[in-house]
Amino acid sequence: MVEVLPQSWTTKEQLDNLARLKRENKIVSGVITSVTTLTSKVLEDGKYVNKDMEVAVFLLEGGITAYCPATEFDNYQYKSLAGFTGTFQDFIIDYLNLDDGTVTVSVKKAAEIKKQQFYAEIEKLQSNDTLQDHLFEGTVWGFNPSNRRIHVRVNGADCFMLPNDWSWDRGRRLEQDVQRGEVIQVKVLRFDKERNLVQVSRRHTIEDPYKKLQRLMDSGATIAGQVSGVHPVHGIFVKLEEGVEAKAIKPSHLEEPIVGDIVTCVIRSIDQKARRIRVVITRYPRGKKHRKDVGAFLFE
């Protein structure tokens, strides 16, 4: 059942503030409290007309309610906006309907304003040769499993990230690691304004774990890890911090590890170019796990 939009403002002061924000084309932030089907004002052929469609209902500061029709949410047409419920979004005041007392907003137009400001900032940083030193805040917008590209929204611009630029783990667990809505730090690697292409990297904002591990090896420090694999031919593998996986050996006096064991290691060698590391397991700081033999009762 289609509803009629409840009134957005209750006082003249609120109306005057909304009118000022509209005149100044100022970007405002609000939270989506619900997504429903409502009768909304939509711009068609230069005129605003009533149309039944999915609408995101925003709550603004001061208790003002605003409405964003699906056509003004993004250039990409989602099957539903329901997944954005509870998220904060930036928008501009697009239309004040004085007859029914409602506010229509546009997330899409605010994103375009921010995108142009973002592009101008990139160009300025490029001209100063400081782009590689600058960090930007972005929000993960999605992950395409077919080409394994991560889509990140940075200041209104749709940017892309290649799998190896997510982390130093070479993108092997992207399906589990990449979470839509996550706020991340990125650096801009490539900018093509004519084609609206911006390539970003999260990995370039994180210290190479191999450099940190090199410092630990040089100091003779011990490190903790978790056994990630035990193979009769390929041997023992231990996962260290930042997803680095090391080939491991153990002294003969230690019991054979099983997957999941927490171990203390000493780094034996690091090959940063080949991205290989070897460690020696020295002990089990939490004690040794023992695999339960489900058939053991047969021999008791």
Solvent accessible surface area in square Angstrom, and as a share of the most:
residue,aa,sasa,rsa
1,M,231,1.03
2,V,63,0.36
3,E,90,0.40
4,V,125,0.72
5,L,16,0.08
6,P,82,0.52
7,Q,107,0.48
8,S,5,0.03
9,W,20,0.07
10,T,115,0.67
11,T,69,0.40
12,K,149,0.63
13,E,139,0.62
14,Q,36,0.16
15,L,41,0.20
16,D,68,0.35
17,N,59,0.30
18,L,1,0.00
19,A,27,0.21
20,R,87,0.32
21,L,16,0.08
22,K,81,0.34
23,R,179,0.65
24,E,98,0.44
25,N,77,0.39
26,K,102,0.43
27,I,50,0.25
28,V,27,0.16
29,S,62,0.40
30,G,3,0.03
31,V,32,0.19
32,I,0,0.00
33,T,69,0.40
34,S,46,0.30
35,V,31,0.18
36,T,44,0.26
37,T,62,0.36
38,L,4,0.02
39,T,35,0.20
40,S,0,0.00
41,K,37,0.16
42,V,13,0.07
43,L,90,0.45
44,E,69,0.31
45,D,151,0.78
46,G,65,0.63
47,K,147,0.62
48,Y,68,0.26
49,V,57,0.33
50,N,97,0.50
51,K,90,0.38
52,D,82,0.43
53,M,27,0.12
54,E,47,0.21
55,V,0,0.00
56,A,0,0.00
57,V,20,0.11
58,F,1,0.00
59,L,79,0.39
60,L,12,0.06
61,E,167,0.75
62,G,62,0.59
63,G,53,0.51
64,I,7,0.04
65,T,33,0.19
66,A,0,0.00
67,Y,2,0.01
68,C,0,0.00
69,P,1,0.01
70,A,26,0.20
71,T,50,0.29
72,E,27,0.12
73,F,5,0.02
74,D,10,0.05
75,N,119,0.61
76,Y,142,0.54
77,Q,115,0.51
78,Y,50,0.19
79,K,212,0.90
80,S,51,0.33
81,L,3,0.02
82,A,59,0.46
83,G,63,0.60
84,F,9,0.04
85,T,66,0.38
86,G,52,0.50
87,T,50,0.29
88,F,147,0.61
89,Q,22,0.10
90,D,46,0.24
91,F,0,0.00
92,I,8,0.04
93,I,5,0.02
94,D,20,0.10
95,Y,55,0.21
96,L,28,0.14
97,N,7,0.03
98,L,128,0.63
99,D,144,0.75
100,D,65,0.34
101,G,4,0.04
102,T,2,0.01
103,V,0,0.00
104,T,3,0.02
105,V,0,0.00
106,S,0,0.00
107,V,10,0.06
108,K,54,0.23
109,K,70,0.29
110,A,0,0.00
111,A,15,0.12
112,E,74,0.33
113,I,47,0.24
114,K,46,0.20
115,K,33,0.14
116,Q,86,0.38
117,Q,112,0.50
118,F,2,0.01
119,Y,7,0.03
120,A,57,0.44
121,E,62,0.28
122,I,0,0.00
123,E,73,0.33
124,K,139,0.59
125,L,25,0.13
126,Q,84,0.38
127,S,90,0.58
128,N,86,0.44
129,D,105,0.54
130,T,53,0.31
131,L,17,0.09
132,Q,98,0.44
133,D,103,0.53
134,H,61,0.27
135,L,87,0.43
136,F,9,0.04
137,E,109,0.49
138,G,2,0.02
139,T,39,0.23
140,V,0,0.00
141,W,48,0.17
142,G,20,0.19
143,F,49,0.20
144,N,51,0.26
145,P,94,0.59
146,S,101,0.65
147,N,79,0.41
148,R,70,0.25
149,R,85,0.31
150,I,0,0.00
151,H,72,0.32
152,V,1,0.00
153,R,33,0.12
154,V,0,0.00
155,N,60,0.31
156,G,10,0.10
157,A,0,0.00
158,D,89,0.46
159,C,3,0.02
160,F,15,0.06
161,M,0,0.00
162,L,67,0.33
163,P,33,0.21
164,N,86,0.44
165,D,9,0.05
166,W,9,0.03
167,S,18,0.11
168,W,55,0.19
169,D,11,0.05
170,R,130,0.47
171,G,6,0.06
172,R,147,0.54
173,R,96,0.35
174,L,1,0.01
175,E,89,0.40
176,Q,123,0.55
177,D,43,0.22
178,V,15,0.09
179,Q,100,0.45
180,R,133,0.49
181,G,44,0.43
182,E,63,0.28
183,V,90,0.52
184,I,10,0.05
185,Q,79,0.35
186,V,0,0.00
187,K,43,0.18
188,V,7,0.04
189,L,71,0.35
190,R,110,0.40
191,F,30,0.13
192,D,37,0.19
193,K,95,0.40
194,E,171,0.77
195,R,159,0.58
196,N,81,0.41
197,L,47,0.23
198,V,1,0.00
199,Q,21,0.09
200,V,0,0.00
201,S,0,0.00
202,R,56,0.21
203,R,53,0.19
204,H,83,0.37
205,T,40,0.23
206,I,46,0.23
207,E,90,0.40
208,D,14,0.07
209,P,3,0.02
210,Y,11,0.04
211,K,113,0.48
212,K,78,0.33
213,L,1,0.01
214,Q,46,0.20
215,R,133,0.49
216,L,45,0.22
217,M,53,0.24
218,D,106,0.55
219,S,84,0.54
220,G,54,0.52
221,A,34,0.27
222,T,85,0.49
223,I,20,0.10
224,A,72,0.56
225,G,8,0.08
226,Q,82,0.36
227,V,2,0.01
228,S,43,0.28
229,G,18,0.17
230,V,58,0.33
231,H,80,0.36
232,P,133,0.84
233,V,121,0.69
234,H,109,0.49
235,G,22,0.22
236,I,15,0.08
237,F,60,0.25
238,V,0,0.00
239,K,63,0.27
240,L,11,0.05
241,E,70,0.32
242,E,91,0.41
243,G,10,0.09
244,V,8,0.05
245,E,64,0.29
246,A,0,0.00
247,K,61,0.26
248,A,3,0.03
249,I,75,0.38
250,K,50,0.21
251,P,42,0.26
252,S,115,0.74
253,H,143,0.64
254,L,28,0.14
255,E,93,0.42
256,E,101,0.46
257,P,2,0.01
258,I,31,0.15
259,V,91,0.52
260,G,13,0.13
261,D,2,0.01
262,I,37,0.19
263,V,0,0.00
264,T,16,0.09
265,C,0,0.00
266,V,53,0.31
267,I,10,0.05
268,R,150,0.55
269,S,48,0.31
270,I,29,0.15
271,D,66,0.34
272,Q,65,0.29
273,K,198,0.84
274,A,38,0.30
275,R,53,0.19
276,R,157,0.57
277,I,5,0.02
278,R,116,0.42
279,V,1,0.00
280,V,37,0.21
281,I,0,0.00
282,T,52,0.30
283,R,134,0.49
284,Y,27,0.10
285,P,54,0.34
286,R,194,0.71
287,G,42,0.40
288,K,39,0.17
289,K,106,0.45
290,H,137,0.61
291,R,176,0.64
292,K,173,0.73
293,D,92,0.48
294,V,131,0.75
295,G,21,0.21
296,A,40,0.31
297,F,135,0.56
298,L,125,0.62
299,F,177,0.74
300,E,178,0.80
